[in-house]
Amino acid sequence: MAEIAFPKDAMRVLKETSRTFYIPITFLQKELKYSVASAYLIFRAIDEIEDHADLDNVVKYEILQQVSELFERPFNNEEYFRILEPVKSIMPDVTIRLEEWLQACPMDVRPIVADAAREMAWGMAKWSKANWNIRTREDLDDYTYYVAGLVGVMLSDLWAHYADEKTDRDLAIGYGRGLQAVNILRNEEEDLGERGVSFVPDGWTRAELFEYAEENLAKADEYMKSLHKKSILLFCRLPLALAHKTLNAMKEGREKMTRAEVEQTVEEIQSE
C-alpha cells in the first residue's frame, strides 16, 4: 500500500520545504527514495515546531517532548492532534500532515525513521527549553547532533539496509554536523536579529566557527570514501559540494552562492 500510495503530493511538499535535499532525493532508487523523502518530511514537520517564531520555548518543549514519546509506539494521529491543538492553527501543512509522511515510509524501514524522529524531537525539546544557549563546544556538538548528525546516522542505516553499504558512525555524524555548521554560519546574523539566538559558543570568533565547519566537512569527505552505490554517492555529493562552496563564498565575504553557481554545481554532480 505504501508504494502505491506514496503521494505525489509528498514530493511536492518536499520540493517546497527542502531545496537542499529535494534534488538529491530524486537521484535515489524507488524504495530508498520513498524512505528518505518521507524521513525528511517528518524531520521538517518537527523542525517547524522548534523553529516557529510565535511559540514560547516552554510550549515548544512540551509539544516536542510529547511528539517524541509518540514515536515510541505505533503512531496515533488523534493523540498527535491533541498535542498540537493549542498551536494547530499556526502550524504549516507539513507539520499537520506528519502521520501521512510516516505512512508513506516503506514498512521495513519505518522503525529506523521513527526512532530518528523520536531522538530528534527529544533533542530539539531539550534545546528549546534551554533557549539554544550554546556555551561550549560540547554544547554545539550536542545541538548539531540532534538537528543534523543523527540524520547522517539514519541515512547510513538506510544505506546499509537497502544497499549493504558499511559506513562509520562518527563520520556520518560529521557529515550532518558539517552541513549544519555551514547553515549556522550563513544564518548567524538572522538568528541573532530575528530570534535572539546564537549558536556560537562563548568566546568563539567567526573564524573558530569556520574551523568547526571545516573539521566536520573533512569528516564528511572521508565518509564519502566508504560509499560505492552510484545513486547514494550522487545523493551525498550534492549537499556536500554545496556546503563546501557556500563556505568558500562566505570566506570571500559573500552571504551565499549565486543561483547560477548552485545550478552549475547540480549539473557538475549529475555529470560525474
KOLZAVO-847394 format. One record per residue (C-alpha): residue number from 1; residue in three letters; x negated, y, z. Coordinates in Angstrom, 3 decimals. Example, Ala and Ser with C-alpha at 12.3 -4.5 7.8 and 13.67 -1.06 7.14 Angstrom:
! KOLZAVO-847394
{site 1,'ala',{-12.300,-4.500,7.800}};
{site 2,'ser',{-13.670,-1.060,7.140}};
END
This chain:
! KOLZAVO-847394
{site 1,'met',{0.000,0.000,0.000}};
{site 2,'ala',{-2.765,2.434,0.925}};
{site 3,'glu',{-4.369,2.160,-2.514}};
{site 4,'ile',{-1.149,2.594,-4.482}};
{site 5,'ala',{-0.051,5.392,-2.197}};
{site 6,'phe',{-3.400,7.170,-1.972}};
{site 7,'pro',{-1.818,10.518,-2.601}};
{site 8,'lys',{-2.983,12.709,-5.457}};
{site 9,'asp',{-1.878,15.431,-3.105}};
{site 10,'ala',{-4.626,14.360,-0.712}};
{site 11,'met',{-7.250,15.140,-3.339}};
{site 12,'arg',{-5.540,18.487,-3.992}};
{site 13,'val',{-5.653,19.394,-0.292}};
{site 14,'leu',{-9.265,18.186,-0.102}};
{site 15,'lys',{-10.215,20.404,-3.035}};
{site 16,'glu',{-8.615,23.394,-1.308}};
{site 17,'thr',{-10.211,22.754,2.080}};
{site 18,'ser',{-13.685,21.336,1.369}};
{site 19,'arg',{-15.500,22.972,-1.515}};
{site 20,'thr',{-18.815,21.448,-0.448}};
{site 21,'phe',{-17.626,17.846,-0.423}};
{site 22,'tyr',{-14.816,17.619,-2.975}};
{site 23,'ile',{-17.122,17.205,-5.984}};
{site 24,'pro',{-19.478,14.632,-4.397}};
{site 25,'ile',{-16.490,12.619,-3.153}};
{site 26,'thr',{-15.289,12.320,-6.749}};
{site 27,'phe',{-18.640,10.621,-7.576}};
{site 28,'leu',{-17.772,7.682,-5.300}};
{site 29,'gln',{-16.056,4.486,-6.429}};
{site 30,'lys',{-12.443,3.703,-5.579}};
{site 31,'glu',{-12.210,2.328,-2.021}};
{site 32,'leu',{-15.212,4.311,-0.861}};
{site 33,'lys',{-13.810,7.473,-2.432}};
{site 34,'tyr',{-10.488,6.948,-0.643}};
{site 35,'ser',{-12.232,6.235,2.670}};
{site 36,'val',{-14.451,9.304,2.553}};
{site 37,'ala',{-11.704,11.581,1.208}};
{site 38,'ser',{-9.286,10.595,3.967}};
{site 39,'ala',{-12.026,10.915,6.607}};
{site 40,'tyr',{-12.853,14.451,5.511}};
{site 41,'leu',{-9.193,15.438,5.608}};
{site 42,'ile',{-8.886,14.014,9.132}};
{site 43,'phe',{-12.002,15.896,10.237}};
{site 44,'arg',{-10.731,19.090,8.622}};
{site 45,'ala',{-7.398,18.674,10.420}};
{site 46,'ile',{-9.231,18.507,13.755}};
{site 47,'asp',{-11.679,21.278,12.834}};
{site 48,'glu',{-8.824,23.688,12.072}};
{site 49,'ile',{-7.678,23.338,15.693}};
{site 50,'glu',{-11.181,24.072,17.021}};
{site 51,'asp',{-11.655,26.982,14.613}};
{site 52,'his',{-8.272,28.684,14.973}};
{site 53,'ala',{-8.730,32.372,15.789}};
{site 54,'asp',{-5.390,32.745,17.607}};
{site 55,'leu',{-5.752,29.879,20.070}};
{site 56,'asp',{-7.071,30.209,23.600}};
{site 57,'asn',{-10.064,27.973,24.359}};
{site 58,'val',{-8.250,26.158,27.175}};
{site 59,'val',{-5.376,25.382,24.792}};
{site 60,'lys',{-7.870,24.101,22.204}};
{site 61,'tyr',{-9.486,21.925,24.855}};
{site 62,'glu',{-6.185,20.405,25.983}};
{site 63,'ile',{-4.943,19.726,22.442}};
{site 64,'leu',{-8.248,18.276,21.201}};
{site 65,'gln',{-8.587,16.048,24.280}};
{site 66,'gln',{-5.118,14.635,23.713}};
{site 67,'val',{-5.755,14.175,19.980}};
{site 68,'ser',{-8.974,12.330,20.830}};
{site 69,'glu',{-7.026,9.948,23.062}};
{site 70,'leu',{-4.514,9.307,20.247}};
{site 71,'phe',{-7.292,7.728,18.171}};
{site 72,'glu',{-7.972,5.157,20.907}};
{site 73,'arg',{-4.809,3.260,19.972}};
{site 74,'pro',{-2.546,2.871,16.916}};
{site 75,'phe',{-1.794,6.437,15.837}};
{site 76,'asn',{1.619,7.702,16.968}};
{site 77,'asn',{2.806,10.642,14.865}};
{site 78,'glu',{5.668,11.540,17.225}};
{site 79,'glu',{3.162,11.837,20.048}};
{site 80,'tyr',{0.860,13.890,17.794}};
{site 81,'phe',{3.673,16.334,17.003}};
{site 82,'arg',{4.493,16.571,20.704}};
{site 83,'ile',{0.861,17.521,21.396}};
{site 84,'leu',{0.902,20.067,18.567}};
{site 85,'glu',{4.327,21.505,19.430}};
{site 86,'pro',{3.104,24.671,21.238}};
{site 87,'val',{0.907,25.630,18.251}};
{site 88,'lys',{2.521,23.800,15.330}};
{site 89,'ser',{3.931,26.953,13.737}};
{site 90,'ile',{0.451,28.425,13.237}};
{site 91,'met',{-1.349,25.246,12.162}};
{site 92,'pro',{-2.309,24.737,8.499}};
{site 93,'asp',{-0.814,21.990,6.358}};
{site 94,'val',{-3.946,19.841,6.576}};
{site 95,'thr',{-3.583,19.629,10.381}};
{site 96,'ile',{0.167,18.965,10.378}};
{site 97,'arg',{-0.340,16.054,7.955}};
{site 98,'leu',{-3.051,14.248,9.934}};
{site 99,'glu',{-1.129,10.958,10.019}};
{site 100,'glu',{-0.882,10.969,6.195}};
{site 101,'trp',{-4.656,11.192,5.871}};
{site 102,'leu',{-5.131,8.332,8.334}};
{site 103,'gln',{-2.573,6.185,6.485}};
{site 104,'ala',{-4.363,6.925,3.198}};
{site 105,'cys',{-7.602,5.434,4.558}};
{site 106,'pro',{-8.153,1.783,3.475}};
{site 107,'met',{-7.197,-0.530,6.339}};
{site 108,'asp',{-10.524,-2.359,6.582}};
{site 109,'val',{-12.475,0.792,7.463}};
{site 110,'arg',{-9.748,2.711,9.278}};
{site 111,'pro',{-11.230,1.786,12.706}};
{site 112,'ile',{-14.609,3.302,11.657}};
{site 113,'val',{-12.960,6.565,10.591}};
{site 114,'ala',{-10.593,6.711,13.578}};
{site 115,'asp',{-13.467,6.182,16.028}};
{site 116,'ala',{-15.460,9.010,14.452}};
{site 117,'ala',{-12.383,11.265,14.638}};
{site 118,'arg',{-11.905,10.339,18.309}};
{site 119,'glu',{-15.507,11.233,19.111}};
{site 120,'met',{-15.396,14.470,17.097}};
{site 121,'ala',{-12.175,15.682,18.772}};
{site 122,'trp',{-13.652,14.880,22.215}};
{site 123,'gly',{-16.869,16.787,21.464}};
{site 124,'met',{-15.009,19.757,19.998}};
{site 125,'ala',{-12.757,19.823,23.073}};
{site 126,'lys',{-15.822,19.936,25.319}};
{site 127,'trp',{-17.445,22.786,23.392}};
{site 128,'ser',{-14.207,24.750,23.066}};
{site 129,'lys',{-13.845,24.669,26.853}};
{site 130,'ala',{-17.464,25.866,27.163}};
{site 131,'asn',{-16.770,28.686,24.658}};
{site 132,'trp',{-19.576,27.229,22.490}};
{site 133,'asn',{-22.070,28.598,24.984}};
{site 134,'ile',{-25.258,27.219,23.416}};
{site 135,'arg',{-28.117,27.917,25.847}};
{site 136,'thr',{-30.801,25.360,24.923}};
{site 137,'arg',{-31.972,23.256,22.017}};
{site 138,'glu',{-30.328,20.273,23.729}};
{site 139,'asp',{-27.030,22.161,23.644}};
{site 140,'leu',{-27.468,22.875,19.943}};
{site 141,'asp',{-28.306,19.225,19.271}};
{site 142,'asp',{-25.221,18.157,21.207}};
{site 143,'tyr',{-22.880,20.554,19.401}};
{site 144,'thr',{-24.238,19.810,15.923}};
{site 145,'tyr',{-23.971,16.085,16.635}};
{site 146,'tyr',{-20.253,16.307,17.381}};
{site 147,'val',{-19.356,18.503,14.422}};
{site 148,'ala',{-21.688,17.026,11.805}};
{site 149,'gly',{-24.227,14.437,12.956}};
{site 150,'leu',{-21.578,11.856,13.787}};
{site 151,'val',{-20.166,12.330,10.273}};
{site 152,'gly',{-23.559,11.191,8.971}};
{site 153,'val',{-23.324,8.088,11.184}};
{site 154,'met',{-19.772,7.335,9.993}};
{site 155,'leu',{-20.816,7.683,6.348}};
{site 156,'ser',{-23.717,5.299,6.964}};
{site 157,'asp',{-21.256,2.794,8.430}};
{site 158,'leu',{-19.138,3.118,5.271}};
{site 159,'trp',{-22.215,2.691,3.026}};
{site 160,'ala',{-23.067,-0.480,4.964}};
{site 161,'his',{-19.520,-1.814,4.707}};
{site 162,'tyr',{-18.980,-1.212,1.010}};
{site 163,'ala',{-22.478,-1.365,-0.463}};
{site 164,'asp',{-24.661,-3.147,2.107}};
{site 165,'glu',{-26.850,-0.037,2.387}};
{site 166,'lys',{-29.057,-0.082,5.505}};
{site 167,'thr',{-29.897,3.334,6.960}};
{site 168,'asp',{-31.475,4.814,10.085}};
{site 169,'arg',{-29.006,6.336,12.582}};
{site 170,'asp',{-31.341,9.154,13.672}};
{site 171,'leu',{-31.940,10.185,10.044}};
{site 172,'ala',{-28.187,10.049,9.363}};
{site 173,'ile',{-27.602,12.412,12.293}};
{site 174,'gly',{-30.389,14.657,10.961}};
{site 175,'tyr',{-28.619,14.807,7.606}};
{site 176,'gly',{-25.424,16.091,9.230}};
{site 177,'arg',{-27.265,18.421,11.597}};
{site 178,'gly',{-29.274,19.923,8.741}};
{site 179,'leu',{-26.158,20.867,6.787}};
{site 180,'gln',{-24.549,22.307,9.927}};
{site 181,'ala',{-27.659,24.323,10.809}};
{site 182,'val',{-27.552,25.954,7.369}};
{site 183,'asn',{-23.880,26.822,7.980}};
{site 184,'ile',{-24.774,28.352,11.353}};
{site 185,'leu',{-27.464,30.491,9.732}};
{site 186,'arg',{-25.120,31.561,6.932}};
{site 187,'asn',{-22.245,32.445,9.277}};
{site 188,'glu',{-24.235,33.835,12.215}};
{site 189,'glu',{-23.028,37.437,11.924}};
{site 190,'glu',{-19.442,36.430,11.113}};
{site 191,'asp',{-19.244,34.033,14.078}};
{site 192,'leu',{-20.522,36.717,16.434}};
{site 193,'gly',{-18.442,39.551,14.958}};
{site 194,'glu',{-15.129,37.756,14.466}};
{site 195,'arg',{-15.197,35.070,17.180}};
{site 196,'gly',{-17.715,36.480,19.644}};
{site 197,'val',{-19.556,33.161,19.470}};
{site 198,'ser',{-23.259,32.495,18.961}};
{site 199,'phe',{-24.583,29.016,18.212}};
{site 200,'val',{-28.171,30.209,18.693}};
{site 201,'pro',{-29.983,29.023,21.848}};
{site 202,'asp',{-31.111,31.653,24.354}};
{site 203,'gly',{-34.367,33.306,23.341}};
{site 204,'trp',{-34.394,31.879,19.821}};
{site 205,'thr',{-35.140,34.147,16.896}};
{site 206,'arg',{-33.628,33.569,13.474}};
{site 207,'ala',{-36.999,32.105,12.449}};
{site 208,'glu',{-36.598,29.337,15.026}};
{site 209,'leu',{-33.125,28.576,13.710}};
{site 210,'phe',{-34.650,28.266,10.222}};
{site 211,'glu',{-37.221,25.827,11.647}};
{site 212,'tyr',{-34.421,23.787,13.235}};
{site 213,'ala',{-32.596,23.600,9.902}};
{site 214,'glu',{-35.777,22.641,8.025}};
{site 215,'glu',{-36.691,19.961,10.567}};
{site 216,'asn',{-33.289,18.313,10.177}};
{site 217,'leu',{-33.195,18.699,6.394}};
{site 218,'ala',{-36.560,16.897,6.340}};
{site 219,'lys',{-34.822,14.002,8.132}};
{site 220,'ala',{-32.085,14.188,5.506}};
{site 221,'asp',{-34.707,13.951,2.745}};
{site 222,'glu',{-36.135,10.882,4.482}};
{site 223,'tyr',{-32.634,9.405,4.823}};
{site 224,'met',{-32.190,9.619,1.057}};
{site 225,'lys',{-35.085,7.197,0.524}};
{site 226,'ser',{-33.083,4.358,2.086}};
{site 227,'leu',{-30.170,4.708,-0.374}};
{site 228,'his',{-30.049,2.757,-3.628}};
{site 229,'lys',{-26.493,2.704,-4.962}};
{site 230,'lys',{-26.185,5.437,-7.579}};
{site 231,'ser',{-22.733,6.767,-6.629}};
{site 232,'ile',{-23.765,7.048,-2.956}};
{site 233,'leu',{-27.037,8.725,-3.923}};
{site 234,'leu',{-25.121,11.249,-6.033}};
{site 235,'phe',{-22.713,11.900,-3.162}};
{site 236,'cys',{-25.544,12.580,-0.699}};
{site 237,'arg',{-27.778,14.527,-3.082}};
{site 238,'leu',{-25.394,17.356,-3.883}};
{site 239,'pro',{-24.641,18.753,-0.384}};
{site 240,'leu',{-28.317,18.320,0.493}};
{site 241,'ala',{-29.505,20.168,-2.622}};
{site 242,'leu',{-27.030,22.982,-1.924}};
{site 243,'ala',{-28.233,23.186,1.693}};
{site 244,'his',{-31.912,23.431,0.647}};
{site 245,'lys',{-31.125,26.089,-1.965}};
{site 246,'thr',{-28.904,28.072,0.412}};
{site 247,'leu',{-31.711,28.062,2.961}};
{site 248,'asn',{-34.142,29.348,0.327}};
{site 249,'ala',{-31.676,32.051,-0.750}};
{site 250,'met',{-31.343,33.256,2.866}};
{site 251,'lys',{-35.132,33.295,3.228}};
{site 252,'glu',{-35.162,35.650,0.238}};
{site 253,'gly',{-32.728,37.889,2.106}};
{site 254,'arg',{-29.612,36.838,0.205}};
{site 255,'glu',{-26.457,35.807,2.032}};
{site 256,'lys',{-25.802,32.734,-0.105}};
{site 257,'met',{-26.315,31.144,-3.521}};
{site 258,'thr',{-24.580,32.644,-6.528}};
{site 259,'arg',{-21.699,30.751,-8.152}};
{site 260,'ala',{-23.924,30.215,-11.211}};
{site 261,'glu',{-26.636,28.654,-9.024}};
{site 262,'val',{-24.078,26.333,-7.439}};
{site 263,'glu',{-22.727,25.266,-10.842}};
{site 264,'gln',{-26.251,24.712,-12.139}};
{site 265,'thr',{-27.076,22.543,-9.101}};
{site 266,'val',{-23.957,20.418,-9.684}};
{site 267,'glu',{-24.987,19.916,-13.310}};
{site 268,'glu',{-28.551,19.003,-12.311}};
{site 269,'ile',{-27.398,16.391,-9.804}};
{site 270,'gln',{-24.893,14.860,-12.236}};
{site 271,'ser',{-27.517,14.558,-14.950}};
{site 272,'glu',{-30.118,12.801,-12.740}};
END
